[in-house]
Amino acid sequence: MKEGRPNVVDLIKGERIQLIINTPHGQDTFFDEKAIRRAAVTQRIPTITTIAAARAAAEGIAATQRRQITVNALQELRREPVAAH
């Protein structure tokens, strides 16, 4: 945002962005992060704010393109293995 125009908010408003991955770091990013998030919400653009979530989204997109989607209950994914006695 501080680097001039056009900036990311301009691109969001111009409907040129479909997904935002924004992993801000430090206090200097607060103004930019707020402006980006506000524009994304207004334009209904999904926003990812962590590297882990970005990785999961990329894996999901790749699986969709390969048509290899599986659905699991969250409880199954988090289930503790039963210890054998």
ZIVEN-V22450 format. One record per pair of residues at least 4 apart in sequence whose C-alpha atoms are under 6 Angstrom apart, sorted by the first residue. I is the first residue (numbers start at 1). GAP is how many residues later the second one is. Records with the same first field share a line. If there is no record, write none. Layout:
I: GAP / GAP
This chain:
1: 6 / 31
6: 4
9: 27
11: 5
12: 4 / 5
18: 27
19: 26 / 27
20: 27
21: 26 / 27 / 28
22: 27
23: 26 / 27
29: 4
40: 4 / 5
63: 4 / 5 / 6
75: 4
